[in-house]
Amino acid sequence: MANRLITCLIISALSANVFGQANVKEADNLLYTGSFEDALEMYLEVLEEEPENIAVHYKVAVCYLNTNVDKTLSVKYLERFIAEGEFDNNANYLLGRAYSYSGEFDKAEKKFYEFIALGGGTASSGAESQKQIEYCKNAKELMKFPVDVTFENLGAGINSNMPDYFPFVPIDESLLIFNTARDDGSTSYADVTFASNIYISNVVDGQFTNAVPLSSNVNDDEINEEIVGLSADGNTMLIYKEDKAGIGNLFITVREGNDFEVPVKLESTINSKSHEISATISANGNTIIFASDRKDGLGGTDLYVSKKLPIGGWGPAQNLGSIINTEYDEDFPNLSPDGKMLYFSSKGHVSMGGYDIFKAEWNGSTKQFENVRSIGYPVNTPYDDMNYRVSDNGRYGYLASIRPEGKGDMDIYRVTFNKVEPY
């Protein structure tokens, strides 16, 4: 999930500064393996003893930018490194990213332009830096017209101090199904993360109950499973499931009481030799829209549609075309309960940074989704904003976000659009 910065940037920072201290070397090893939070803790301990160690300031900033702790905390460390450290143009790009996360878009643009003017570096290409400048300009315009929303953290019964993400609710909002990578007995990886499992919470007396994992029909503690789609009635679930070699495919399963049956792998018209990583299914169960990076796309990951055949099975996948797909990544499709709106995430269109959430309306005459537009700030932010599930009347939405009041890492929120009347 994490939007990791380029590894060679980290390596260049490490190779330029070799320290004899055992704690720094241990932190460096953690950084190499992607254990950014553990490395960060050790680097901060070093700075308590050696506050003038400018190279460690740089590494602290790299760690913050690669975690979901608070990326804006990297600003002061990069500012000091640039002011006092040896020249490293990569730091200008990283500070541009840090300024973007903190909402200082004019400063961010200046740093990206400086990075390009000084010849770039391993952190980014000129084209990517230009894209970051475009994000800054988009953000400044979108923030002039914020949408009236209220965020509600769903609390400790749902969220943990580990990543909790991709929430799904049926049309009546009677339950919540989501993914979590918490320490619940699942496989632990070298970077001190855990294999993801799928959890469910039912609504009792208007409140979400404490979430519990789905059974072994769905979850296997040794591999990653993620819910990536749910039908409007909550009875059909689409799952991304990896095998023990780490190869993932899309599966479908149907509800059985408070559990789901053993998932069935979707056929080759949907699962291909490319990567299929998210999907949505229509209310009538006859249409699947999914994301794939197959070769006939417009660039990056595109959205495709497959229709159920009269004889059973799923028909050939069709690219949704240039109205929806751009040269950048499109992902995380979600159909509204009535099928008239497609929500999806994109790094293209008018994104204010990385993935933003967009919506497109179904045109019954042209038989395609059109009129793509951002769902607005502050739902969209300079961070990656991805999976979004909407309620029946559009007043409520569910998403995962990193916010100051969170329990740790990504938390699940209910968003109320205050100008949409309840019923």
C-alpha positions, 0 to 999 in steps of 0.5 A: 500500500505504501507509496515507497520512495525510490530505493536507490535514493536511500542507498545513495544517502547511506553510501555517502556516510558510513558510521562506526556506531552500532546503533546507526548501522543497525538502523541502516540495515532496517532502512535497507529492508524497508523497516522504516518505523523501526529505523526511524525510532533508532535514528531519532535516538541517535539524534538525541545524542548527536543532534548535529549529525546532519546525515542522520537528519536526512535519513530521518526524513526518508523514514518519515516520508516512507511511513504513515506516521506523519510525513510532514514531520520530515520538513524540519529535518530536510530543511536543516540537511539542505542548510547544513549538509553536503549538496544532494539535489535529491533532498530538494525533491524530497523537501518538495514532497514534504511541503506538498504533504504539509499544504505548503504548495508554493514552497513545494513548487519552488523545490521541484523547479530547483530539483529540475534546474540542478539536473535532477537525481535518483529521486525522480525523473524530470517528468515526474517532477513536472507532474508533482508541480501539476499536483501542486497547482491542482491542489491550490485550485481545489482547496479554494472550493472545499466540500462541506464534510465531517470525518468520523473515525470508526473507533477502536472496535474497528481501527488498530494501530496498524493499517486498516483499509478498503472499507465496504458497506452494503446499501443498508449500511448494516455491516462493514467489511474491511482489510487489516494488516494488524498483528493478529497471528498472521505472517510477519514480514521482514519489514515488520508488517503483517499479512492482511486479513479480512474483518467484518463488523455488524451494526447493532443498535446503530453502532458497529460491533467490534470487528472480527476476522472472517473464517478460514473459508476466506482468511489464511494467516500465511498469505494476503487476502483483501476485499476489493469489491462488495455488491450492493446487497452485501451478498457477493464479495470480490477478493484479491488473494495471493498464493504462497509464492506471492502471486495474486488473483481476483476471486469471488465468493457469496455470503453464507450467514455471517460468513462467506463461502470458499472463494472461487478464482475468476476466469482468464477473461479477468485474471490474466498474466498481468496484475489485476488488483481491485474490482467492483461488481454491479448490484445485479451481479452481471458486470465487473469493473476491475483494474489491470496493467495489461499491455493494451492499456493507455498507461499504468493501470487502467479500468476494464469492464467484463459482462456476465455471459448468458451461458455463464462465465465472464466475457472478454474485458473491454478497456473503459477508454480515455474518458476514464483512463489516463496515461497514469494509474487508475485503480479501486473502482466502486459502483454506486448502489444504483450503478449510475456513478463510478467512483475510482482513484487516479493519479491523472485527471485533476489529482492534488497528489498521487491517487485522488478519488474521482466520480463519473456518471453513467450516460444511458445514451452513449453507454459509458461513464462520462463527466469525470470530476474530483469528489473534492477537498478535504476528502482528497488530499496530497496523500494517496486517497484510494478506495471509496464506498458510498451509501445509498443516498450519497450522504455518507462515504467510507474510506481509509485515511491518515488523520491526526486523530487516528489510532495509527497508520491508516484508519477507517472513517465515515464521511458525512456530506453535510449538504446531502439531506438524510432520509 
